[in-house]
């Protein structure tokens, strides 16, 4: 009896242990599966393997200040877009509603929104949240978002502009019905319409019909340079672009996550925008900078743009002359050589923005060879993270596998539609069409004279590109340094890089933003074309001198060339003020005073910052002034271990670096 009892207890214990083991295995499977998915996701995020050959530069070292430090003459320039003087809030008695449809890329949409806000205040009208044509529901995008909310935070936009204009999310029902019946006037406004155009043409229609529709398709609808009496409208543009237009939370969160991944090593990073799209190269006549099929593609696109009167120029132009006069983008290989000559090491973290780089990754091979940590958004984000910000998108029929026809049914259907009997002989084959006989690149594939309409998938991809460019814009503005390969788009207007430079100039004018003169750079490369990767010390000195000098001189060029086309590419002096820097004056003496006078005289900023802006900022600059001399001494002590720096296959010793520092201090172009 006792033996049976012990056997029962043993069996019961074994059963309990088995159940416990099964439960434990199930729990381990569940939690290890979660950990594995997280590990796989982290592995995808870390597909960028960071490779560093040099140590982190001390922040106070001369080399760090030359590569990443602020531009000293611009330290006293601060952002200030608040109204100055009498500025009335919007009244409840508006003249009517303005309904806007905006077409274009990311930078065109952003510039257009700022313009329509200024127009709404000019006409004392209520603005309906603009409709962004590339993100409407019929373009295959997610129904989770309305048009505007696909990119931007709608509520923030309304609240931020409450003291400037009245903004509503939709038209009243009765007016919406009239719009549906097409009973309201519609205006296709030009790119740079004057205020008089709106006051004399649009305003009478607005008062008569209570609502007007504006169609903006060129990247702007109000002239960039306004009369002096309308200067407050320029500051309104700044408030819209830099304060009201915030990305929706999901886009902003992903941008911040990617920014943290870029900075996880504790090193600064540089953002580079190539600006080399097909339309840009075709518009500016840069086809011969490429070879074979790429040259032909650019020429075909240029022919199409001439046919549709987007270009008023001849088809065949000398691309080499265009390049020498600065009308073509800098090639990624050239940008890499410039950055190495300036002093950036091969392990510098470089974020390459812009997904529409013509030529693809092949043209980036030399750049990646010079900078092993050159990455883009796909290297620091997962496919799942990018897909999640698109929202839920309907599956397209073309994405689903199609069931093939039954063989017998197919033969029967072919027999019914095969034509008369007896069948005549087939016609002789037509002359084969070669690539060179087509009128554009799509004819090579489809043998048609007309460009085919875009599919839903292509329209959806275009909407996704807006998200990609928004992330690139966000990271480029926050970068420690920024280098533009080109500053114009495929219409001759300022591009995404120009918008980034304008935002950085407003937000922190002294940030390291390169503004190279492409004409001078082209001549520098012509001098060393035969031994491009073996530039001597004199050539590197010329490159450094040019990049340092144009950090300031480039502002004057932007004021003359870019600002007349887009105010947001150069929002000073209207949206900036000068800090009364008594600390810098005490530390720098006459040199500091001359630099402040230089910034006043060159850039036109004469408005003194309000007292409330002085309190928080002055302490920071006081500490910088106190530690600057100590930083130079520390750098001399701590950099004894690194006597040379390899640049493009050559070496610059410590004595040459000291010589370069002395020359750059005389120029005053660095912090």
Secondary structure, 3 states (H helix, E strand, C coil): CHHHHHHHHHHHHHHHHHHHHHHHHHHHHHHHHHHHHHHHHHHHHCCCCCCCCCCCCCCCCHHHHHHHCCCHHHCCEEECCCCCCCCCCCCCCCCCEEEEEECCCHHHHHHHHHHHHHHHHHCCCEEECCEEHHHCHHHCCCCCCCCHHHCECHHHHHHHCCCCCCEECCCCHHHHHHHHCCCCEEEECCCCCCHHHHHHHHHHHHHHHCEEEEEECCCCCCCCCCCHHHHHHHHHHHHHHHHHCCECHHHHHHHHHHHHHHHCCCCCEEEEECCCCHHHHHHCCCHHHCCHHHHHHHHHHHHHHHHCCCCCCCCCCCHHHHHHCCCCCCCHHHHHHHHHHHCCCCCCEEEEECCCCCCHHHHHHHHHHHCCCEECHHHCCCHHHHHHCCCCCCCCHHHCCCCCCCHHHHHHHHHHCCCCCCCCCCCCCCCCCCHHHCCCHHHHHHCCCCCCCCCHHHHHHHHHHHHHHHHHHHHHHHCCEEEECCCECCCCCECHHHHHHHHHHHHCCCCEEECCCHHHHHHHHHHCHHHHHHCCHHHHHHHHHHHHHHHHHHHHHHHHHCCCCCHHHCCCCCCEEECCCHHHHHHHCHHHHHHHHHHHHHHCCCCECCHHHHHHHHHHHHHHHHHHHHHHHHHHHHCCCCCEEEECCEEEEHHHHHHHHHHHHHHCCCC
